[in-house]
Amino acid sequence: MKLTTFICCGILIAFGTFASVFALTGFDLLFFLCFGNVILYRSLLSLSGMGAAWLLFWLICFRPTKFLS
């Protein structure tokens, strides 16, 4: 469970980095790393969506911020 959460966090950090490079320069680094393959590009984008869904599930079920207040 913890390993899955770390993997999903790493995926979202990587995709956030790719998005910031695209926002700042206009160069789509993820598409470049996919060698222009649209199917691979869309598959990786769906992977980031599943990572975000997993982290949302984890935050709702385990409430790691419950004891911060």
Steps between C-alpha positions, in 0.01 A plus 500: 500500500778739593704406192201564274453843656867586450485386137188710434661803664808455283285473187313819584822687579645392164187603311494831686857560389409417140201736519710783641759459223218516246345804669826692518654413165222367277702180445305182580767294672271202561406478134869523410584216741225291338675547163181648352297184566148626576380171649789488746450869579132453583577186701745690717250781547240249616759357739533840663121515535498164674780616729297804596192284561701266724636790705151645537376161623795476740438848640130433553537154656808542717482873578871556560438868584251423780752559777656820361266738683 
